[in-house]
């Protein structure tokens, strides 16, 4: 299980890999008792914006009887997630909020089964594998250490990924990872420039672009691309406001010193 300090980078897990990457034609093995313990006592199940969108779609929040409108993505996040800012990346981080009083279990754990199995987050679909994506978009997989007992399963990496439709979403996951890595660099620069009021506005814009400003009736990736264009425009506006504020402050100081 990952420590809280390792939960970072807007829905990705930022930690040092200590095991080799596996080729997609390589075999691996793990033991599983089918007990659901990997969903219990967890506070490290981080979500990408795509994960949140998939969960919202799975829950049937696109309306219903009576023509109810879809619930906003923010509402879904508030119901099932805990929001924070990454200690290293300074980007929004959303993770499934454990159910207090019930062993800190995943909110979607029903007895020993996942209630949203068809739309489970990527980290859950991959388990016991984990994914690594570079800035260049190269994707690698490696085996996480587990403490499970039970039946031993063997599989090739490629076959295991295909079983859970991971290849079908890989392009979206790569785009998300590259977006977060680029934004991490951008935010580092802007945090050194912005006053607190503009920092708060920037964080609000980041939450909107990455997690909340989506329609679940529309495909995710085109909306992400649209949001990133909007975000860039909003960050430029905030930067311009900060520069004007700095200029006015400098003019005031000059007048005082005369």
N, C-alpha and C positions, 0 to 999 in steps of 0.2 A: 504494500500500500504506500502511496506517495505522501510525503509530508505537505502541509499547507503551503510552505514556502516554495514548493515546486509547482504549484498551480499557477500558471501564468500564460501569457501570450495569447489572449483572446480565444479561449477555447482549445488551446493546445497545451500539452504538458511539457514544460521546459526542464529537462533534467539530463544529466550526463549518462550516455549509454555505455554500459560496461561489458556488453556482450556483442559478438560479431553480428553483422547483418546476414540475413539468410537469402540465398537466391530463390527465385520463385519455383525452381524445379527441385529445390532441396526438401528433404523430409524432416519433420520434427515430431516429437511426441509429448504428450502431457496426460495427466490423470484427472479425471472428473467424476465426481460422485453424483452430479445432477442435483445437488442440495441447495443451490442458490446462495451459498455462503459468500461468493464473490460479489454479491449485491448487498451484503449486510455490513454495517459498520463503515460505510464508505462516505467520504467527503471530498473525493478527488475525481468525480466523474464530470469532467469539463465538457462543455458544449460549444460547438461552432454555431454560427448563425444558421448554417444549413441543418445542423442537428435540431435546433429549436424549431425551425420551419417544418421539418419532417414530423416532429412530435405534434405540432399544432394540427397538421393535416391529418395525422393518424387519429387524433382525438375527435375528429369530426367537427371542427370549429368553423366550418364554412357555412354555418347557418343551419336551419332545420325547419321543423313545422312552424308555421306562422311567419315564415320569411325572415327569421332573425338574421341580422348581419353577422359576419365572422367576428369572433373575438380578436381584439388586437394582439399582436405578438407580445407586447409588453405585459398584457394580462396573463398570458400563458406563462411567461417568465416569472411573474410575481407569484403565481400559484404553485409552481413546482421548483423554482430555482433560487439560488442565492447569488447576488451580484456583488462584485468587488472590482478593485483596480489592481492590476498586476504589480507586484512589488518591483520587478525588474523591468518589464516591458512598458509599464504605465498605461496599458491598454485595458479596455473592459474585459472582464473575465466572468463567465456565467457557468455555474455548476449546479448539478441537481442537489437540491436541499434535502439532507437526510431527515427522516421522520423521527423527531425527538420522542423518547419514551417507548420506542419500538426498536431499540438496538441501533439507532441511526441508520436504518435501512433506506435503500433507494425508495423514493415515493411511488415508483411504479412496480415494486416487488409485491406480487400477490401470491401468498403462500411460498411456493418454491419457483414461481414462474414470473416472467416479465410480461406486464400487461400491455406493453407497446412493442413487443418483439419485432414486428415488421418495420418499425421505425426507431429501433434502439439507436442510441448515440454510437458514433464510430468507435470510440474506445471500448464499448461493450461488444460490438460486432467483431472486433479484432481479437479480443481476449481469448487465449493468453498471448497472442502476438501484440506487438505495438508498432506504430508507424513513425518513420522519420522522413521529413521532407526538407530538402535543402533550398537555399535561395534560388538555385538554378532550376528548381522544380523536379529534381531527382527524388524518387520515392524508394525507401528501403523499409524492410520489416525485420523485426527481431523478436526473440522469445523472452517474455517476462518470467521472472522467477515466481513460482506458485507453491502453495502449501496444500494443495488439494490431494485427496486420496481417491480411491475408487478405481474405476475401469481406466485402463491406459488406451489412449487413442493415438493413432499415427496418421499423418497426412502430409502431402506435399503443400508447400506454402501457397502455390497458385490455386490448387484445388480448394484449399480451406478458404481462401479469400473469395473465390467464385461462389462457394456455398452460401456466403452471406452478402453477395452482390456488392462486395467492396470495389471490384474493378469498375462497376457501372458508375460509381460516384467519385472515382479517383480524380478526375479532371477538376471537379468542383472543390475537392479537398485540397488539391494542389494550389488552385487559385486562392482559396481562403488562406492557406499557409503563407503564400508569397505576399498577399495583401497585408497580413499581420506583421511580417518581417519588415516590409517597407514602411508601414505606419509606425512601427517601433522606432525607426530612425527619425522619422518626421516629428513624432511627438517629443522625442528627446530634445530636438532643437527648439521646438515651440515652448516647451516647459521652461526653458532658460530665458525666453523672451516675454512670456505672458505674465501679467499680474493675476492675482487670485481670481478676480471676476471673470477674466477671459479664459483662465484655466478651467473654471467650472463650465463655461459655455462650450469650450472645446470638448470636454468629456461628454456633455450632453449630445453634441453632434456625433461623436464617435459611437455612442450607444445606439443612436438612431440609424446610422449608416450600416453598422455591423449586425445589429440584432432586431431592431424594432420596426424599421420603416419598410415593411414587407406585407404583401397580400398573399395569403395562403392559397388563393385561387389561381395564382400566376407562378410560373417557374421561378426558382430561386436565383439561379446564376445571372440571368439578364437583369434582375432587380438589384443584385449586388453591384454589377457594373454601373448601373444607373446611379446607385447610391454613392459609389466612389467618385463619380464626376461631381455630384452634388456636394459631397464632403470636401473635395478639393476647393470648390468655389467658396464654401463656408469658412474654411480655414484661411483662405486668402482674405476674406472680408475681416475676420478677426485680427489677422496680422496687420491689415491696413489701419484698423481702429487703434490697435496698440501703438503703431508708429505715429499716428496723429496725436495720440495722448502723450507719447514721449516728447514729440516736438513742442506741444503746448507747455509741457513741464519745463523743457529747456528754455523756452522763451520767458517763462515766469522767473526762472532763476537768473537769467541775464538781466531782467529789469530790476530785480532786487539788488543785484551786485553793482548796478550803475550808481 
